[in-house]
């Protein structure tokens, strides 16, 4: 894979919204899930999983 770097000015960021508006909601959700997985891998060095919640109640 070839690594590509592109410098853009802050004024060019307006196109981001237009780009995502052209994508279907499924494509946007898939991209969001990808970002979430990358974050968990970077932050916790682990795959994201469901949290376990324990509730202690008195009888």
N, C-alpha and C positions, 0 to 999 in steps of 0.2 A: 504494500500500500504506500502510495506516495503522500508525504506530508505536505500540506499546502497551508501557507499563512497569507492572510489578506488583511491589510490595514484599511480601516474604514473610519470616516469621521463620524462624530456624534450625529450629524445631520442626516446621515444615510440610514440611521436606525429606524426611520419612519417606515421603511419598506418591510420591516419585520412583521408588523401588523397585517399588512396587505398579503404577505406570504402565507401567514397562518390562516387568514380568512379564505384563501383558495383551497385549503385542505379540508377534508371531511372530518367530522367529529371523531371518527374512529382513528384516523391518522394522527390527530392531535392528542388523543388519549394514549396512543402507542408511544408517541414522542415523550409525553409526560411520564409514562411508566419507565421508559428508558432513562430519563433524567433521574428519577427516583432511585432506580437500581444503581446507577453510577454513584449517586450521593452516598447510599448506604455502603457500597464497596469502598469508597474513599474514606468516609467518616469512621466506619466501624470495622472495616476489613472483613465483612461477612455478608452473606446473602440476607436480604430482609425476610423476616418471618412474622407470623401473627404473634402479638403479645399475649402472654398468659396472664390472666387476672384472677387472683384468688380473693375471695371474700370470706372473712371470718365472722361468724355470727354466734351469738350466745343463745343458749336454750333456756 
